[in-house]
Amino acid sequence: MYGAKGWFFAKRITFIINKKGNIQDIIENVNVHTHGKDILNILGIDSNPKPSY
């Protein structure tokens, strides 16, 4: 199963692809509760932006 075999379901693996089409990062141990923030952190984007008034 392409290295994503789990016990009952396939494991989640995320590939971060850069603008040139190359793999920038691979997240093999995906935590569904923090995954969005993990991706933003890898991309260097602040996941808690300050409001602009």
mmCIF file of the C-alpha atoms, coordinates in Angstrom:
data_MODEL
# 
_entry.id   MODEL 
# 
loop_
_atom_site.group_PDB 
_atom_site.id 
_atom_site.type_symbol 
_atom_site.label_atom_id 
_atom_site.label_alt_id 
_atom_site.label_comp_id 
_atom_site.label_asym_id 
_atom_site.label_entity_id 
_atom_site.label_seq_id 
_atom_site.pdbx_PDB_ins_code 
_atom_site.Cartn_x 
_atom_site.Cartn_y 
_atom_site.Cartn_z 
_atom_site.occupancy 
_atom_site.B_iso_or_equiv 
_atom_site.pdbx_formal_charge 
_atom_site.auth_seq_id 
_atom_site.auth_comp_id 
_atom_site.auth_asym_id 
_atom_site.auth_atom_id 
_atom_site.pdbx_PDB_model_num 
ATOM 1  C CA . MET A 1 1  ? 0.000  0.000  0.000  1.00 0.00 ? 1  MET A CA 1 
ATOM 2  C CA . TYR A 1 2  ? 2.812  2.410  -0.903 1.00 0.00 ? 2  TYR A CA 1 
ATOM 3  C CA . GLY A 1 3  ? 4.231  2.485  2.628  1.00 0.00 ? 3  GLY A CA 1 
ATOM 4  C CA . ALA A 1 4  ? 0.960  3.666  4.141  1.00 0.00 ? 4  ALA A CA 1 
ATOM 5  C CA . LYS A 1 5  ? -0.369 0.371  5.467  1.00 0.00 ? 5  LYS A CA 1 
ATOM 6  C CA . GLY A 1 6  ? -2.089 0.615  8.859  1.00 0.00 ? 6  GLY A CA 1 
ATOM 7  C CA . TRP A 1 7  ? -3.818 -2.008 10.980 1.00 0.00 ? 7  TRP A CA 1 
ATOM 8  C CA . PHE A 1 8  ? -7.375 -1.414 9.791  1.00 0.00 ? 8  PHE A CA 1 
ATOM 9  C CA . PHE A 1 9  ? -7.101 1.655  7.569  1.00 0.00 ? 9  PHE A CA 1 
ATOM 10 C CA . ALA A 1 10 ? -4.381 3.195  5.452  1.00 0.00 ? 10 ALA A CA 1 
ATOM 11 C CA . LYS A 1 11 ? -2.161 5.635  7.354  1.00 0.00 ? 11 LYS A CA 1 
ATOM 12 C CA . ARG A 1 12 ? -2.282 9.286  6.414  1.00 0.00 ? 12 ARG A CA 1 
ATOM 13 C CA . ILE A 1 13 ? 0.833  10.726 4.830  1.00 0.00 ? 13 ILE A CA 1 
ATOM 14 C CA . THR A 1 14 ? 1.096  14.319 3.615  1.00 0.00 ? 14 THR A CA 1 
ATOM 15 C CA . PHE A 1 15 ? 3.525  15.464 0.945  1.00 0.00 ? 15 PHE A CA 1 
ATOM 16 C CA . ILE A 1 16 ? 4.319  19.192 0.834  1.00 0.00 ? 16 ILE A CA 1 
ATOM 17 C CA . ILE A 1 17 ? 5.131  20.128 -2.776 1.00 0.00 ? 17 ILE A CA 1 
ATOM 18 C CA . ASN A 1 18 ? 6.993  23.369 -3.537 1.00 0.00 ? 18 ASN A CA 1 
ATOM 19 C CA . LYS A 1 19 ? 6.391  25.693 -6.492 1.00 0.00 ? 19 LYS A CA 1 
ATOM 20 C CA . LYS A 1 20 ? 8.941  23.825 -8.625 1.00 0.00 ? 20 LYS A CA 1 
ATOM 21 C CA . GLY A 1 21 ? 7.037  20.568 -8.119 1.00 0.00 ? 21 GLY A CA 1 
ATOM 22 C CA . ASN A 1 22 ? 9.602  19.022 -5.785 1.00 0.00 ? 22 ASN A CA 1 
ATOM 23 C CA . ILE A 1 23 ? 8.764  17.387 -2.466 1.00 0.00 ? 23 ILE A CA 1 
ATOM 24 C CA . GLN A 1 24 ? 9.630  19.917 0.232  1.00 0.00 ? 24 GLN A CA 1 
ATOM 25 C CA . ASP A 1 25 ? 8.581  17.838 3.234  1.00 0.00 ? 25 ASP A CA 1 
ATOM 26 C CA . ILE A 1 26 ? 6.811  14.613 4.169  1.00 0.00 ? 26 ILE A CA 1 
ATOM 27 C CA . ILE A 1 27 ? 4.616  14.278 7.232  1.00 0.00 ? 27 ILE A CA 1 
ATOM 28 C CA . GLU A 1 28 ? 4.370  10.563 8.007  1.00 0.00 ? 28 GLU A CA 1 
ATOM 29 C CA . ASN A 1 29 ? 2.900  10.723 11.515 1.00 0.00 ? 29 ASN A CA 1 
ATOM 30 C CA . VAL A 1 30 ? -0.222 12.774 10.872 1.00 0.00 ? 30 VAL A CA 1 
ATOM 31 C CA . ASN A 1 31 ? -2.108 14.007 13.929 1.00 0.00 ? 31 ASN A CA 1 
ATOM 32 C CA . VAL A 1 32 ? -5.567 15.017 12.701 1.00 0.00 ? 32 VAL A CA 1 
ATOM 33 C CA . HIS A 1 33 ? -5.940 17.467 15.604 1.00 0.00 ? 33 HIS A CA 1 
ATOM 34 C CA . THR A 1 34 ? -2.814 19.501 14.770 1.00 0.00 ? 34 THR A CA 1 
ATOM 35 C CA . HIS A 1 35 ? -2.299 18.727 11.074 1.00 0.00 ? 35 HIS A CA 1 
ATOM 36 C CA . GLY A 1 36 ? -3.400 22.109 9.739  1.00 0.00 ? 36 GLY A CA 1 
ATOM 37 C CA . LYS A 1 37 ? -1.067 23.976 12.083 1.00 0.00 ? 37 LYS A CA 1 
ATOM 38 C CA . ASP A 1 38 ? 1.740  21.540 11.295 1.00 0.00 ? 38 ASP A CA 1 
ATOM 39 C CA . ILE A 1 39 ? 1.435  22.329 7.574  1.00 0.00 ? 39 ILE A CA 1 
ATOM 40 C CA . LEU A 1 40 ? 1.334  26.083 8.188  1.00 0.00 ? 40 LEU A CA 1 
ATOM 41 C CA . ASN A 1 41 ? 4.424  25.786 10.399 1.00 0.00 ? 41 ASN A CA 1 
ATOM 42 C CA . ILE A 1 42 ? 6.338  23.938 7.656  1.00 0.00 ? 42 ILE A CA 1 
ATOM 43 C CA . LEU A 1 43 ? 5.324  26.614 5.146  1.00 0.00 ? 43 LEU A CA 1 
ATOM 44 C CA . GLY A 1 44 ? 6.398  29.381 7.545  1.00 0.00 ? 44 GLY A CA 1 
ATOM 45 C CA . ILE A 1 45 ? 2.892  30.809 7.890  1.00 0.00 ? 45 ILE A CA 1 
ATOM 46 C CA . ASP A 1 46 ? 1.689  32.088 11.276 1.00 0.00 ? 46 ASP A CA 1 
ATOM 47 C CA . SER A 1 47 ? -1.264 29.933 12.345 1.00 0.00 ? 47 SER A CA 1 
ATOM 48 C CA . ASN A 1 48 ? -2.376 32.552 14.912 1.00 0.00 ? 48 ASN A CA 1 
ATOM 49 C CA . PRO A 1 49 ? -2.323 35.863 13.035 1.00 0.00 ? 49 PRO A CA 1 
ATOM 50 C CA . LYS A 1 50 ? -2.998 39.016 15.015 1.00 0.00 ? 50 LYS A CA 1 
ATOM 51 C CA . PRO A 1 51 ? -6.171 40.849 14.006 1.00 0.00 ? 51 PRO A CA 1 
ATOM 52 C CA . SER A 1 52 ? -5.633 44.039 12.038 1.00 0.00 ? 52 SER A CA 1 
ATOM 53 C CA . TYR A 1 53 ? -7.825 46.892 13.195 1.00 0.00 ? 53 TYR A CA 1 
# 
